[in-house]
Amino acid sequence: MRIPRPLWNPYVAGVVLGLGLLATFIVTGNGYGVTGATTLITASAAGHLAPSLVAPHTYFHGLFDAGLNRWIVWEVVGLSIGALLGSVLAGRFKFQIDGPTQAGRTLRLVLALIGGTAAGFGARLALGCTSGMGLSGSATLAAAGFLFLIGFFIAGAVFGQLTKGLWK
């Protein structure tokens, strides 16, 4: 059995993340983001499966017509490939259902579904996800980016306190 490599130093990881963000701004003219890709993929799939339902809706129809050939979709494809490759090379790749240690598999999946749905709804409502609003927004010194980060950390602390009994 292969021994996993140690995790990166968080300061080194932060510098690498920042340099990657700078490179993304230089190459694409945009920052990091993920939810735009999931929205485009969803609109494209819906448009192919039920074009008559998507066509009357201006929001989805505009996204469906855009197709998947946008920088943000390929950014997410590269992110997925890089994450998979990094975890395999570090000896840390494995299939598992993470979550609270005191929760069973079903509760972990339910919590993941609720959390993912809430995060996705919030990202669409805020017009950006954690990486888009927090990292890219604050990197450009946008007030919305800093406001988002403050709210993100407060929400994380509150939810952490509410669920700490599940993590013993």
Contacts in CASP RR format, 6 or more apart in sequence:
PFRMAT RR
TARGET T0000
AUTHOR 0000-0000-0000
METHOD contacts of the structure
MODEL  1
MRIPRPLWNPYVAGVVLGLGLLATFIVTGNGYGVTGATTLITASAAGHLA
PSLVAPHTYFHGLFDAGLNRWIVWEVVGLSIGALLGSVLAGRFKFQIDGP
TQAGRTLRLVLALIGGTAAGFGARLALGCTSGMGLSGSATLAAAGFLFLI
GFFIAGAVFGQLTKGLWK
2 91 0 8 1.000
3 91 0 8 1.000
4 90 0 8 1.000
4 91 0 8 1.000
4 92 0 8 1.000
5 90 0 8 1.000
5 91 0 8 1.000
5 92 0 8 1.000
8 16 0 8 1.000
17 135 0 8 1.000
18 135 0 8 1.000
18 139 0 8 1.000
21 31 0 8 1.000
21 32 0 8 1.000
21 135 0 8 1.000
21 136 0 8 1.000
21 139 0 8 1.000
24 30 0 8 1.000
24 31 0 8 1.000
24 32 0 8 1.000
24 75 0 8 1.000
25 31 0 8 1.000
25 136 0 8 1.000
25 139 0 8 1.000
28 71 0 8 1.000
28 75 0 8 1.000
30 71 0 8 1.000
30 72 0 8 1.000
30 136 0 8 1.000
31 132 0 8 1.000
31 135 0 8 1.000
31 136 0 8 1.000
31 139 0 8 1.000
32 75 0 8 1.000
32 131 0 8 1.000
32 132 0 8 1.000
32 135 0 8 1.000
32 136 0 8 1.000
33 72 0 8 1.000
33 75 0 8 1.000
33 76 0 8 1.000
33 128 0 8 1.000
33 129 0 8 1.000
33 131 0 8 1.000
33 132 0 8 1.000
33 136 0 8 1.000
34 72 0 8 1.000
34 76 0 8 1.000
34 79 0 8 1.000
34 129 0 8 1.000
34 131 0 8 1.000
34 132 0 8 1.000
35 120 0 8 1.000
35 123 0 8 1.000
35 124 0 8 1.000
35 128 0 8 1.000
35 129 0 8 1.000
35 132 0 8 1.000
36 72 0 8 1.000
36 128 0 8 1.000
36 129 0 8 1.000
37 70 0 8 1.000
37 72 0 8 1.000
37 73 0 8 1.000
37 75 0 8 1.000
37 76 0 8 1.000
38 76 0 8 1.000
39 63 0 8 1.000
39 124 0 8 1.000
40 63 0 8 1.000
40 66 0 8 1.000
40 67 0 8 1.000
40 68 0 8 1.000
40 70 0 8 1.000
40 72 0 8 1.000
40 73 0 8 1.000
41 68 0 8 1.000
41 73 0 8 1.000
43 54 0 8 1.000
43 60 0 8 1.000
43 62 0 8 1.000
43 63 0 8 1.000
43 64 0 8 1.000
43 66 0 8 1.000
44 63 0 8 1.000
44 64 0 8 1.000
44 67 0 8 1.000
44 68 0 8 1.000
46 53 0 8 1.000
46 54 0 8 1.000
46 60 0 8 1.000
46 64 0 8 1.000
47 53 0 8 1.000
47 54 0 8 1.000
47 55 0 8 1.000
47 60 0 8 1.000
47 64 0 8 1.000
51 64 0 8 1.000
54 60 0 8 1.000
54 61 0 8 1.000
54 64 0 8 1.000
55 61 0 8 1.000
84 93 0 8 1.000
87 93 0 8 1.000
97 105 0 8 1.000
97 108 0 8 1.000
97 109 0 8 1.000
97 112 0 8 1.000
98 108 0 8 1.000
99 108 0 8 1.000
99 111 0 8 1.000
99 112 0 8 1.000
100 107 0 8 1.000
100 108 0 8 1.000
100 111 0 8 1.000
100 163 0 8 1.000
100 165 0 8 1.000
100 166 0 8 1.000
100 167 0 8 1.000
101 166 0 8 1.000
101 167 0 8 1.000
101 168 0 8 1.000
102 165 0 8 1.000
102 166 0 8 1.000
102 167 0 8 1.000
102 168 0 8 1.000
103 111 0 8 1.000
103 166 0 8 1.000
107 166 0 8 1.000
111 163 0 8 1.000
119 129 0 8 1.000
119 130 0 8 1.000
120 129 0 8 1.000
123 129 0 8 1.000
123 130 0 8 1.000
123 133 0 8 1.000
126 133 0 8 1.000
126 148 0 8 1.000
127 133 0 8 1.000
130 148 0 8 1.000
130 152 0 8 1.000
133 144 0 8 1.000
133 145 0 8 1.000
133 148 0 8 1.000
133 149 0 8 1.000
134 145 0 8 1.000
134 148 0 8 1.000
134 149 0 8 1.000
134 152 0 8 1.000
137 144 0 8 1.000
137 145 0 8 1.000
137 148 0 8 1.000
138 145 0 8 1.000
138 146 0 8 1.000
138 149 0 8 1.000
END
